[in-house]
Amino acid sequence: MDIIQDGERRQRLQELEEWLVDHRSEINVDGLLDMVQALVLDCNHPALRRTKNFDSFFTKYELSAQMIDECRMKPEDFIVIKTIGRGAFGEVQLVRKRSTQQVYAMKLLSKLEMVS
C-alpha cells in the first residue's frame, strides 16, 4: 500500500483492510473464505455445470477451494477430552488443540437437525 499516491484511495483500502481483519465484520477473511468454499461446492452440480459461467467458475476456483479447506482449522486439529454437554442440535466437547496444547470448548452442530 506504500506505492499508492492517491490519498482517498489509500484511505478506502485501509478501511477495507480493517474490515477484513475485524472478526465482527461481515466481510472478514474467514467469512470470505467460507463464501468461496460454499460457492464452489454449490456450483459443482451437474445441472449447473451445464451452464458455461457456472462451469467456468467451478473450474477456475476448484483448486483454490481445496487449498482453503486444507489450510483451515478442522476438528482433527483437536484432541477430544470429553463431552461436556448435549443439546437438540449437537454437543459441546472439551478439546485440546494439538499444536498449542491449549484447552477449548468446541460446539459441534448437526446441520441436518438444524435445517430439518
Distance bins in CASP14 RR format, pairs under 12 A and 6 or more apart:
PFRMAT RR
TARGET T0000
AUTHOR 0000-0000-0000
RMODE 2
METHOD distances of the structure
MODEL  1
1 7 0 0 0 0 0 1 0 0 0 0 0
1 9 0 0 0 0 1 0 0 0 0 0 0
1 10 1 0 0 1 0 0 0 0 0 0 0
1 11 0 0 0 0 0 1 0 0 0 0 0
1 12 0 0 0 0 0 1 0 0 0 0 0
1 13 1 0 1 0 0 0 0 0 0 0 0
1 14 1 0 0 1 0 0 0 0 0 0 0
1 15 0 0 0 0 0 1 0 0 0 0 0
1 16 0 0 0 0 0 1 0 0 0 0 0
1 17 1 0 0 1 0 0 0 0 0 0 0
2 10 0 0 0 0 1 0 0 0 0 0 0
2 13 0 0 0 0 0 1 0 0 0 0 0
2 14 0 0 0 0 0 1 0 0 0 0 0
3 9 0 0 0 0 0 1 0 0 0 0 0
3 10 0 0 0 0 1 0 0 0 0 0 0
3 13 0 0 0 0 0 1 0 0 0 0 0
4 10 1 0 1 0 0 0 0 0 0 0 0
4 11 0 0 0 0 1 0 0 0 0 0 0
4 12 0 0 0 0 1 0 0 0 0 0 0
4 13 1 0 0 1 0 0 0 0 0 0 0
4 14 0 0 0 0 1 0 0 0 0 0 0
4 17 0 0 0 0 0 1 0 0 0 0 0
6 12 0 0 0 0 1 0 0 0 0 0 0
6 13 0 0 0 0 1 0 0 0 0 0 0
7 13 0 0 0 0 1 0 0 0 0 0 0
7 14 0 0 0 0 1 0 0 0 0 0 0
8 14 0 0 0 0 0 1 0 0 0 0 0
8 15 0 0 0 0 0 1 0 0 0 0 0
9 15 0 0 0 0 0 1 0 0 0 0 0
9 16 0 0 0 0 0 1 0 0 0 0 0
10 16 0 0 0 0 0 1 0 0 0 0 0
10 17 0 0 0 0 0 1 0 0 0 0 0
11 17 0 0 0 0 0 1 0 0 0 0 0
11 18 0 0 0 0 0 1 0 0 0 0 0
12 18 0 0 0 0 0 1 0 0 0 0 0
12 19 0 0 0 0 0 1 0 0 0 0 0
13 19 0 0 0 0 0 1 0 0 0 0 0
13 20 0 0 0 0 0 1 0 0 0 0 0
14 20 0 0 0 0 0 1 0 0 0 0 0
14 21 0 0 0 0 0 1 0 0 0 0 0
15 21 0 0 0 0 0 1 0 0 0 0 0
15 22 0 0 0 0 0 1 0 0 0 0 0
15 25 0 0 0 0 0 1 0 0 0 0 0
15 27 0 0 0 0 0 1 0 0 0 0 0
16 22 0 0 0 0 0 1 0 0 0 0 0
16 25 0 0 0 0 1 0 0 0 0 0 0
16 27 0 0 0 0 1 0 0 0 0 0 0
16 28 0 0 0 0 0 1 0 0 0 0 0
16 29 0 0 0 0 0 1 0 0 0 0 0
16 32 0 0 0 0 0 1 0 0 0 0 0
17 25 0 0 0 0 0 1 0 0 0 0 0
17 27 0 0 0 0 0 1 0 0 0 0 0
17 28 0 0 0 0 0 1 0 0 0 0 0
17 29 0 0 0 0 0 1 0 0 0 0 0
18 24 0 0 0 0 0 1 0 0 0 0 0
18 25 1 0 0 1 0 0 0 0 0 0 0
18 27 0 0 0 0 0 1 0 0 0 0 0
18 28 0 0 0 0 0 1 0 0 0 0 0
18 29 0 0 0 0 0 1 0 0 0 0 0
19 25 1 0 1 0 0 0 0 0 0 0 0
19 26 0 0 0 0 1 0 0 0 0 0 0
19 27 1 0 1 0 0 0 0 0 0 0 0
19 28 1 0 0 1 0 0 0 0 0 0 0
19 29 0 0 0 0 1 0 0 0 0 0 0
19 31 0 0 0 0 0 1 0 0 0 0 0
19 32 0 0 0 0 0 1 0 0 0 0 0
20 26 0 0 0 0 0 1 0 0 0 0 0
20 27 1 0 0 1 0 0 0 0 0 0 0
20 28 1 0 0 1 0 0 0 0 0 0 0
20 29 1 0 1 0 0 0 0 0 0 0 0
20 30 0 0 0 0 1 0 0 0 0 0 0
20 31 0 0 0 0 1 0 0 0 0 0 0
20 32 1 0 0 1 0 0 0 0 0 0 0
20 33 0 0 0 0 0 1 0 0 0 0 0
21 27 0 0 0 0 0 1 0 0 0 0 0
21 28 1 0 0 1 0 0 0 0 0 0 0
21 29 1 0 0 1 0 0 0 0 0 0 0
21 30 0 0 0 0 0 1 0 0 0 0 0
21 31 0 0 0 0 0 1 0 0 0 0 0
21 32 0 0 0 0 0 1 0 0 0 0 0
22 28 1 0 1 0 0 0 0 0 0 0 0
22 29 0 0 0 0 1 0 0 0 0 0 0
22 30 0 0 0 0 0 1 0 0 0 0 0
22 31 0 0 0 0 0 1 0 0 0 0 0
23 29 0 0 0 0 1 0 0 0 0 0 0
23 30 1 0 0 1 0 0 0 0 0 0 0
23 31 0 0 0 0 1 0 0 0 0 0 0
24 30 0 0 0 0 0 1 0 0 0 0 0
24 31 0 0 0 0 0 1 0 0 0 0 0
25 31 0 0 0 0 1 0 0 0 0 0 0
25 32 0 0 0 0 1 0 0 0 0 0 0
26 32 0 0 0 0 1 0 0 0 0 0 0
26 34 0 0 0 0 0 1 0 0 0 0 0
26 35 0 0 0 0 0 1 0 0 0 0 0
27 33 0 0 0 0 0 1 0 0 0 0 0
27 34 0 0 0 0 0 1 0 0 0 0 0
27 35 0 0 0 0 1 0 0 0 0 0 0
28 34 0 0 0 0 1 0 0 0 0 0 0
28 35 0 0 0 0 0 1 0 0 0 0 0
29 35 0 0 0 0 0 1 0 0 0 0 0
29 36 0 0 0 0 0 1 0 0 0 0 0
29 68 0 0 0 0 0 1 0 0 0 0 0
29 71 0 0 0 0 0 1 0 0 0 0 0
29 72 0 0 0 0 0 1 0 0 0 0 0
30 36 0 0 0 0 0 1 0 0 0 0 0
30 37 0 0 0 0 0 1 0 0 0 0 0
30 68 0 0 0 0 0 1 0 0 0 0 0
30 71 0 0 0 0 0 1 0 0 0 0 0
30 72 0 0 0 0 1 0 0 0 0 0 0
30 73 0 0 0 0 1 0 0 0 0 0 0
31 37 0 0 0 0 1 0 0 0 0 0 0
31 38 0 0 0 0 1 0 0 0 0 0 0
31 39 0 0 0 0 0 1 0 0 0 0 0
31 68 0 0 0 0 0 1 0 0 0 0 0
31 72 0 0 0 0 0 1 0 0 0 0 0
32 38 0 0 0 0 0 1 0 0 0 0 0
32 39 0 0 0 0 0 1 0 0 0 0 0
32 64 0 0 0 0 0 1 0 0 0 0 0
32 68 0 0 0 0 1 0 0 0 0 0 0
33 39 0 0 0 0 0 1 0 0 0 0 0
33 40 0 0 0 0 0 1 0 0 0 0 0
33 61 0 0 0 0 0 1 0 0 0 0 0
33 64 0 0 0 0 1 0 0 0 0 0 0
33 65 0 0 0 0 1 0 0 0 0 0 0
33 67 0 0 0 0 0 1 0 0 0 0 0
33 68 1 0 1 0 0 0 0 0 0 0 0
33 69 0 0 0 0 1 0 0 0 0 0 0
33 70 0 0 0 0 0 1 0 0 0 0 0
33 71 0 0 0 0 1 0 0 0 0 0 0
33 72 1 0 0 1 0 0 0 0 0 0 0
33 73 0 0 0 0 0 1 0 0 0 0 0
34 40 0 0 0 0 0 1 0 0 0 0 0
34 41 0 0 0 0 0 1 0 0 0 0 0
34 65 0 0 0 0 0 1 0 0 0 0 0
34 68 0 0 0 0 1 0 0 0 0 0 0
34 69 0 0 0 0 0 1 0 0 0 0 0
34 72 0 0 0 0 1 0 0 0 0 0 0
35 41 0 0 0 0 0 1 0 0 0 0 0
35 42 0 0 0 0 0 1 0 0 0 0 0
35 61 0 0 0 0 0 1 0 0 0 0 0
35 65 0 0 0 0 0 1 0 0 0 0 0
35 68 0 0 0 0 0 1 0 0 0 0 0
36 42 0 0 0 0 0 1 0 0 0 0 0
36 43 0 0 0 0 0 1 0 0 0 0 0
36 57 0 0 0 0 0 1 0 0 0 0 0
36 58 0 0 0 0 0 1 0 0 0 0 0
36 60 0 0 0 0 0 1 0 0 0 0 0
36 61 1 0 0 1 0 0 0 0 0 0 0
36 62 0 0 0 0 0 1 0 0 0 0 0
36 63 0 0 0 0 0 1 0 0 0 0 0
36 64 1 0 0 1 0 0 0 0 0 0 0
36 65 1 0 1 0 0 0 0 0 0 0 0
36 66 0 0 0 0 0 1 0 0 0 0 0
36 67 0 0 0 0 0 1 0 0 0 0 0
36 68 1 0 0 1 0 0 0 0 0 0 0
36 69 0 0 0 0 0 1 0 0 0 0 0
36 72 0 0 0 0 0 1 0 0 0 0 0
37 43 0 0 0 0 0 1 0 0 0 0 0
37 44 0 0 0 0 0 1 0 0 0 0 0
37 61 0 0 0 0 1 0 0 0 0 0 0
37 62 0 0 0 0 0 1 0 0 0 0 0
37 64 0 0 0 0 1 0 0 0 0 0 0
37 65 1 0 1 0 0 0 0 0 0 0 0
37 66 0 0 0 0 1 0 0 0 0 0 0
37 67 0 0 0 0 0 1 0 0 0 0 0
37 68 1 0 1 0 0 0 0 0 0 0 0
37 69 1 0 0 1 0 0 0 0 0 0 0
37 70 0 0 0 0 0 1 0 0 0 0 0
37 71 0 0 0 0 0 1 0 0 0 0 0
37 72 0 0 0 0 1 0 0 0 0 0 0
38 44 0 0 0 0 0 1 0 0 0 0 0
38 61 0 0 0 0 0 1 0 0 0 0 0
38 65 0 0 0 0 1 0 0 0 0 0 0
38 68 0 0 0 0 0 1 0 0 0 0 0
38 69 0 0 0 0 0 1 0 0 0 0 0
39 45 0 0 0 0 0 1 0 0 0 0 0
39 48 0 0 0 0 0 1 0 0 0 0 0
39 54 0 0 0 0 1 0 0 0 0 0 0
39 57 1 0 0 1 0 0 0 0 0 0 0
39 58 0 0 0 0 1 0 0 0 0 0 0
39 60 0 0 0 0 0 1 0 0 0 0 0
39 61 1 0 0 1 0 0 0 0 0 0 0
39 62 0 0 0 0 0 1 0 0 0 0 0
39 64 0 0 0 0 0 1 0 0 0 0 0
39 65 0 0 0 0 1 0 0 0 0 0 0
39 68 0 0 0 0 0 1 0 0 0 0 0
40 48 0 0 0 0 0 1 0 0 0 0 0
40 49 0 0 0 0 0 1 0 0 0 0 0
40 54 0 0 0 0 0 1 0 0 0 0 0
40 55 0 0 0 0 0 1 0 0 0 0 0
40 57 1 0 0 1 0 0 0 0 0 0 0
40 58 1 0 0 1 0 0 0 0 0 0 0
40 59 0 0 0 0 0 1 0 0 0 0 0
40 60 0 0 0 0 1 0 0 0 0 0 0
40 61 1 0 1 0 0 0 0 0 0 0 0
40 62 1 0 0 1 0 0 0 0 0 0 0
40 63 0 0 0 0 1 0 0 0 0 0 0
40 64 1 0 0 1 0 0 0 0 0 0 0
40 65 1 1 0 0 0 0 0 0 0 0 0
40 66 0 0 0 0 1 0 0 0 0 0 0
40 67 0 0 0 0 0 1 0 0 0 0 0
40 68 0 0 0 0 1 0 0 0 0 0 0
40 69 0 0 0 0 1 0 0 0 0 0 0
41 48 0 0 0 0 0 1 0 0 0 0 0
41 57 0 0 0 0 0 1 0 0 0 0 0
41 58 0 0 0 0 1 0 0 0 0 0 0
41 61 0 0 0 0 0 1 0 0 0 0 0
41 62 0 0 0 0 1 0 0 0 0 0 0
41 65 1 0 0 1 0 0 0 0 0 0 0
41 66 0 0 0 0 0 1 0 0 0 0 0
41 68 0 0 0 0 0 1 0 0 0 0 0
41 69 0 0 0 0 1 0 0 0 0 0 0
42 48 1 0 0 1 0 0 0 0 0 0 0
42 49 0 0 0 0 0 1 0 0 0 0 0
42 54 0 0 0 0 1 0 0 0 0 0 0
42 57 0 0 0 0 0 1 0 0 0 0 0
42 58 0 0 0 0 1 0 0 0 0 0 0
42 61 0 0 0 0 0 1 0 0 0 0 0
42 65 0 0 0 0 0 1 0 0 0 0 0
43 49 1 0 0 1 0 0 0 0 0 0 0
43 50 0 0 0 0 0 1 0 0 0 0 0
43 51 0 0 0 0 1 0 0 0 0 0 0
43 52 0 0 0 0 0 1 0 0 0 0 0
43 53 0 0 0 0 1 0 0 0 0 0 0
43 54 1 0 1 0 0 0 0 0 0 0 0
43 55 1 0 0 1 0 0 0 0 0 0 0
43 56 0 0 0 0 1 0 0 0 0 0 0
43 57 1 0 1 0 0 0 0 0 0 0 0
43 58 1 0 1 0 0 0 0 0 0 0 0
43 59 0 0 0 0 1 0 0 0 0 0 0
43 60 0 0 0 0 0 1 0 0 0 0 0
43 61 0 0 0 0 1 0 0 0 0 0 0
43 62 0 0 0 0 1 0 0 0 0 0 0
43 65 0 0 0 0 1 0 0 0 0 0 0
44 54 0 0 0 0 1 0 0 0 0 0 0
44 55 0 0 0 0 1 0 0 0 0 0 0
44 57 0 0 0 0 1 0 0 0 0 0 0
44 58 1 0 1 0 0 0 0 0 0 0 0
44 59 0 0 0 0 1 0 0 0 0 0 0
44 61 0 0 0 0 0 1 0 0 0 0 0
44 62 1 0 0 1 0 0 0 0 0 0 0
44 65 0 0 0 0 1 0 0 0 0 0 0
44 66 0 0 0 0 0 1 0 0 0 0 0
45 51 0 0 0 0 0 1 0 0 0 0 0
45 54 0 0 0 0 1 0 0 0 0 0 0
45 55 0 0 0 0 0 1 0 0 0 0 0
45 58 0 0 0 0 1 0 0 0 0 0 0
46 54 0 0 0 0 0 1 0 0 0 0 0
46 55 0 0 0 0 0 1 0 0 0 0 0
46 58 0 0 0 0 0 1 0 0 0 0 0
47 54 0 0 0 0 1 0 0 0 0 0 0
47 55 0 0 0 0 0 1 0 0 0 0 0
48 54 1 0 1 0 0 0 0 0 0 0 0
48 55 1 0 0 1 0 0 0 0 0 0 0
48 56 0 0 0 0 0 1 0 0 0 0 0
48 57 0 0 0 0 1 0 0 0 0 0 0
48 58 0 0 0 0 1 0 0 0 0 0 0
49 55 1 0 1 0 0 0 0 0 0 0 0
49 56 0 0 0 0 1 0 0 0 0 0 0
49 57 0 0 0 0 1 0 0 0 0 0 0
49 58 1 0 0 1 0 0 0 0 0 0 0
49 59 0 0 0 0 1 0 0 0 0 0 0
49 62 0 0 0 0 0 1 0 0 0 0 0
50 58 0 0 0 0 0 1 0 0 0 0 0
51 57 0 0 0 0 1 0 0 0 0 0 0
51 58 0 0 0 0 0 1 0 0 0 0 0
52 58 0 0 0 0 0 1 0 0 0 0 0
52 59 0 0 0 0 0 1 0 0 0 0 0
53 59 0 0 0 0 0 1 0 0 0 0 0
53 60 0 0 0 0 0 1 0 0 0 0 0
54 60 0 0 0 0 0 1 0 0 0 0 0
54 61 0 0 0 0 0 1 0 0 0 0 0
54 62 0 0 0 0 0 1 0 0 0 0 0
55 61 0 0 0 0 0 1 0 0 0 0 0
55 62 0 0 0 0 0 1 0 0 0 0 0
56 62 0 0 0 0 0 1 0 0 0 0 0
57 64 0 0 0 0 0 1 0 0 0 0 0
57 65 0 0 0 0 0 1 0 0 0 0 0
58 64 0 0 0 0 0 1 0 0 0 0 0
58 65 0 0 0 0 1 0 0 0 0 0 0
58 66 0 0 0 0 0 1 0 0 0 0 0
59 65 0 0 0 0 0 1 0 0 0 0 0
61 67 0 0 0 0 0 1 0 0 0 0 0
61 68 0 0 0 0 1 0 0 0 0 0 0
61 69 0 0 0 0 0 1 0 0 0 0 0
62 68 0 0 0 0 0 1 0 0 0 0 0
62 69 0 0 0 0 0 1 0 0 0 0 0
63 69 0 0 0 0 0 1 0 0 0 0 0
63 70 0 0 0 0 0 1 0 0 0 0 0
64 70 0 0 0 0 0 1 0 0 0 0 0
64 71 0 0 0 0 0 1 0 0 0 0 0
65 71 0 0 0 0 0 1 0 0 0 0 0
65 72 0 0 0 0 0 1 0 0 0 0 0
66 72 0 0 0 0 0 1 0 0 0 0 0
68 74 0 0 0 0 0 1 0 0 0 0 0
70 76 0 0 0 0 0 1 0 0 0 0 0
70 77 0 0 0 0 0 1 0 0 0 0 0
71 77 0 0 0 0 0 1 0 0 0 0 0
73 95 0 0 0 0 0 1 0 0 0 0 0
73 97 0 0 0 0 1 0 0 0 0 0 0
73 98 0 0 0 0 0 1 0 0 0 0 0
73 99 0 0 0 0 1 0 0 0 0 0 0
73 100 0 0 0 0 0 1 0 0 0 0 0
73 104 0 0 0 0 0 1 0 0 0 0 0
73 106 0 0 0 0 0 1 0 0 0 0 0
74 95 0 0 0 0 0 1 0 0 0 0 0
74 97 0 0 0 0 0 1 0 0 0 0 0
74 98 0 0 0 0 0 1 0 0 0 0 0
74 106 0 0 0 0 0 1 0 0 0 0 0
75 93 0 0 0 0 1 0 0 0 0 0 0
75 95 0 0 0 0 1 0 0 0 0 0 0
75 97 0 0 0 0 0 1 0 0 0 0 0
75 98 0 0 0 0 0 1 0 0 0 0 0
75 104 0 0 0 0 0 1 0 0 0 0 0
75 106 1 0 0 1 0 0 0 0 0 0 0
75 107 0 0 0 0 0 1 0 0 0 0 0
75 108 1 0 0 1 0 0 0 0 0 0 0
75 109 0 0 0 0 0 1 0 0 0 0 0
76 95 0 0 0 0 0 1 0 0 0 0 0
76 97 0 0 0 0 0 1 0 0 0 0 0
76 98 0 0 0 0 1 0 0 0 0 0 0
76 99 0 0 0 0 0 1 0 0 0 0 0
76 106 0 0 0 0 0 1 0 0 0 0 0
77 95 0 0 0 0 1 0 0 0 0 0 0
77 96 0 0 0 0 0 1 0 0 0 0 0
77 97 1 0 0 1 0 0 0 0 0 0 0
77 98 1 0 1 0 0 0 0 0 0 0 0
77 99 1 0 0 1 0 0 0 0 0 0 0
77 100 0 0 0 0 1 0 0 0 0 0 0
77 102 0 0 0 0 0 1 0 0 0 0 0
77 104 0 0 0 0 0 1 0 0 0 0 0
77 106 0 0 0 0 0 1 0 0 0 0 0
78 93 0 0 0 0 1 0 0 0 0 0 0
78 94 0 0 0 0 1 0 0 0 0 0 0
78 95 1 1 0 0 0 0 0 0 0 0 0
78 96 1 0 0 1 0 0 0 0 0 0 0
78 97 1 0 1 0 0 0 0 0 0 0 0
78 98 1 0 0 1 0 0 0 0 0 0 0
78 99 0 0 0 0 1 0 0 0 0 0 0
78 100 0 0 0 0 0 1 0 0 0 0 0
78 101 0 0 0 0 0 1 0 0 0 0 0
78 102 0 0 0 0 1 0 0 0 0 0 0
78 103 0 0 0 0 1 0 0 0 0 0 0
78 104 1 0 0 1 0 0 0 0 0 0 0
78 105 0 0 0 0 0 1 0 0 0 0 0
78 106 1 0 0 1 0 0 0 0 0 0 0
78 108 0 0 0 0 0 1 0 0 0 0 0
79 93 0 0 0 0 1 0 0 0 0 0 0
79 94 0 0 0 0 1 0 0 0 0 0 0
79 95 1 0 0 1 0 0 0 0 0 0 0
79 96 1 0 1 0 0 0 0 0 0 0 0
79 97 0 0 0 0 1 0 0 0 0 0 0
79 98 1 0 0 1 0 0 0 0 0 0 0
79 99 0 0 0 0 0 1 0 0 0 0 0
79 100 0 0 0 0 0 1 0 0 0 0 0
79 101 0 0 0 0 1 0 0 0 0 0 0
79 102 0 0 0 0 0 1 0 0 0 0 0
79 103 0 0 0 0 1 0 0 0 0 0 0
79 104 0 0 0 0 0 1 0 0 0 0 0
79 106 0 0 0 0 0 1 0 0 0 0 0
80 91 0 0 0 0 0 1 0 0 0 0 0
80 92 0 0 0 0 0 1 0 0 0 0 0
80 93 1 0 1 0 0 0 0 0 0 0 0
80 94 1 0 0 1 0 0 0 0 0 0 0
80 95 1 0 1 0 0 0 0 0 0 0 0
80 96 0 0 0 0 1 0 0 0 0 0 0
80 97 0 0 0 0 0 1 0 0 0 0 0
80 98 0 0 0 0 0 1 0 0 0 0 0
80 103 0 0 0 0 0 1 0 0 0 0 0
80 104 0 0 0 0 0 1 0 0 0 0 0
80 105 0 0 0 0 0 1 0 0 0 0 0
80 106 0 0 0 0 1 0 0 0 0 0 0
80 108 0 0 0 0 1 0 0 0 0 0 0
81 92 0 0 0 0 0 1 0 0 0 0 0
81 93 1 0 0 1 0 0 0 0 0 0 0
81 94 1 0 1 0 0 0 0 0 0 0 0
81 95 1 0 0 1 0 0 0 0 0 0 0
81 96 1 0 1 0 0 0 0 0 0 0 0
81 97 0 0 0 0 0 1 0 0 0 0 0
81 101 0 0 0 0 0 1 0 0 0 0 0
81 102 0 0 0 0 0 1 0 0 0 0 0
81 103 1 0 0 1 0 0 0 0 0 0 0
81 104 0 0 0 0 1 0 0 0 0 0 0
81 105 0 0 0 0 0 1 0 0 0 0 0
81 106 0 0 0 0 0 1 0 0 0 0 0
82 91 0 0 0 0 0 1 0 0 0 0 0
82 92 0 0 0 0 0 1 0 0 0 0 0
82 93 1 0 0 1 0 0 0 0 0 0 0
82 94 1 0 1 0 0 0 0 0 0 0 0
82 95 0 0 0 0 1 0 0 0 0 0 0
82 96 0 0 0 0 0 1 0 0 0 0 0
82 103 0 0 0 0 0 1 0 0 0 0 0
82 105 0 0 0 0 0 1 0 0 0 0 0
82 106 0 0 0 0 0 1 0 0 0 0 0
83 90 0 0 0 0 1 0 0 0 0 0 0
83 91 1 0 1 0 0 0 0 0 0 0 0
83 92 1 0 0 1 0 0 0 0 0 0 0
83 93 1 0 1 0 0 0 0 0 0 0 0
83 94 1 0 0 1 0 0 0 0 0 0 0
83 95 0 0 0 0 0 1 0 0 0 0 0
83 105 0 0 0 0 0 1 0 0 0 0 0
83 106 0 0 0 0 0 1 0 0 0 0 0
83 107 0 0 0 0 0 1 0 0 0 0 0
83 108 0 0 0 0 1 0 0 0 0 0 0
84 91 0 0 0 0 1 0 0 0 0 0 0
84 92 1 0 1 0 0 0 0 0 0 0 0
84 93 1 0 0 1 0 0 0 0 0 0 0
84 94 1 0 1 0 0 0 0 0 0 0 0
84 95 0 0 0 0 1 0 0 0 0 0 0
84 103 0 0 0 0 0 1 0 0 0 0 0
84 104 0 0 0 0 0 1 0 0 0 0 0
84 105 1 0 0 1 0 0 0 0 0 0 0
84 106 0 0 0 0 1 0 0 0 0 0 0
84 107 0 0 0 0 0 1 0 0 0 0 0
84 108 0 0 0 0 0 1 0 0 0 0 0
85 91 1 0 1 0 0 0 0 0 0 0 0
85 92 1 0 1 0 0 0 0 0 0 0 0
85 93 0 0 0 0 1 0 0 0 0 0 0
85 94 0 0 0 0 1 0 0 0 0 0 0
85 105 0 0 0 0 1 0 0 0 0 0 0
85 106 0 0 0 0 0 1 0 0 0 0 0
85 107 0 0 0 0 1 0 0 0 0 0 0
85 108 0 0 0 0 0 1 0 0 0 0 0
86 92 1 0 0 1 0 0 0 0 0 0 0
86 93 0 0 0 0 0 1 0 0 0 0 0
86 107 0 0 0 0 0 1 0 0 0 0 0
86 108 0 0 0 0 0 1 0 0 0 0 0
86 109 0 0 0 0 0 1 0 0 0 0 0
86 110 0 0 0 0 0 1 0 0 0 0 0
86 113 0 0 0 0 0 1 0 0 0 0 0
87 107 0 0 0 0 1 0 0 0 0 0 0
87 108 0 0 0 0 0 1 0 0 0 0 0
87 109 0 0 0 0 1 0 0 0 0 0 0
87 110 0 0 0 0 1 0 0 0 0 0 0
87 113 0 0 0 0 1 0 0 0 0 0 0
87 114 0 0 0 0 0 1 0 0 0 0 0
88 109 0 0 0 0 0 1 0 0 0 0 0
88 110 0 0 0 0 1 0 0 0 0 0 0
88 113 1 0 0 1 0 0 0 0 0 0 0
88 114 0 0 0 0 1 0 0 0 0 0 0
88 116 0 0 0 0 0 1 0 0 0 0 0
89 107 0 0 0 0 1 0 0 0 0 0 0
89 108 0 0 0 0 1 0 0 0 0 0 0
89 109 1 0 1 0 0 0 0 0 0 0 0
89 110 1 0 1 0 0 0 0 0 0 0 0
89 111 0 0 0 0 1 0 0 0 0 0 0
89 112 0 0 0 0 1 0 0 0 0 0 0
89 113 1 0 1 0 0 0 0 0 0 0 0
89 114 1 0 1 0 0 0 0 0 0 0 0
89 115 0 0 0 0 1 0 0 0 0 0 0
89 116 0 0 0 0 0 1 0 0 0 0 0
90 106 0 0 0 0 0 1 0 0 0 0 0
90 107 1 0 0 1 0 0 0 0 0 0 0
90 108 1 0 1 0 0 0 0 0 0 0 0
90 109 1 0 1 0 0 0 0 0 0 0 0
90 110 1 0 1 0 0 0 0 0 0 0 0
90 111 0 0 0 0 0 1 0 0 0 0 0
90 112 0 0 0 0 0 1 0 0 0 0 0
90 113 1 0 0 1 0 0 0 0 0 0 0
90 114 0 0 0 0 1 0 0 0 0 0 0
91 105 0 0 0 0 0 1 0 0 0 0 0
91 106 0 0 0 0 1 0 0 0 0 0 0
91 107 1 0 0 1 0 0 0 0 0 0 0
91 108 1 0 1 0 0 0 0 0 0 0 0
91 109 0 0 0 0 1 0 0 0 0 0 0
91 110 0 0 0 0 1 0 0 0 0 0 0
91 113 0 0 0 0 0 1 0 0 0 0 0
92 104 0 0 0 0 0 1 0 0 0 0 0
92 105 1 0 1 0 0 0 0 0 0 0 0
92 106 1 0 0 1 0 0 0 0 0 0 0
92 107 1 0 1 0 0 0 0 0 0 0 0
92 108 1 0 0 1 0 0 0 0 0 0 0
92 109 0 0 0 0 1 0 0 0 0 0 0
93 103 0 0 0 0 0 1 0 0 0 0 0
93 104 0 0 0 0 1 0 0 0 0 0 0
93 105 1 0 0 1 0 0 0 0 0 0 0
93 106 1 0 1 0 0 0 0 0 0 0 0
93 107 0 0 0 0 1 0 0 0 0 0 0
93 108 1 0 0 1 0 0 0 0 0 0 0
93 109 0 0 0 0 0 1 0 0 0 0 0
94 102 0 0 0 0 0 1 0 0 0 0 0
94 103 1 0 0 1 0 0 0 0 0 0 0
94 104 1 0 0 1 0 0 0 0 0 0 0
94 105 1 0 0 1 0 0 0 0 0 0 0
94 106 1 0 0 1 0 0 0 0 0 0 0
94 107 0 0 0 0 0 1 0 0 0 0 0
94 108 0 0 0 0 0 1 0 0 0 0 0
95 101 0 0 0 0 0 1 0 0 0 0 0
95 102 0 0 0 0 1 0 0 0 0 0 0
95 103 1 0 0 1 0 0 0 0 0 0 0
95 104 1 0 1 0 0 0 0 0 0 0 0
95 105 1 0 0 1 0 0 0 0 0 0 0
95 106 1 0 1 0 0 0 0 0 0 0 0
95 107 0 0 0 0 0 1 0 0 0 0 0
95 108 0 0 0 0 1 0 0 0 0 0 0
96 102 1 0 0 1 0 0 0 0 0 0 0
96 103 1 0 1 0 0 0 0 0 0 0 0
96 104 1 0 0 1 0 0 0 0 0 0 0
96 105 0 0 0 0 0 1 0 0 0 0 0
96 106 0 0 0 0 0 1 0 0 0 0 0
97 103 1 0 0 1 0 0 0 0 0 0 0
97 104 1 0 0 1 0 0 0 0 0 0 0
97 105 0 0 0 0 0 1 0 0 0 0 0
97 106 0 0 0 0 1 0 0 0 0 0 0
98 104 0 0 0 0 0 1 0 0 0 0 0
107 114 0 0 0 0 0 1 0 0 0 0 0
108 114 0 0 0 0 0 1 0 0 0 0 0
109 115 0 0 0 0 0 1 0 0 0 0 0
110 116 0 0 0 0 1 0 0 0 0 0 0
END
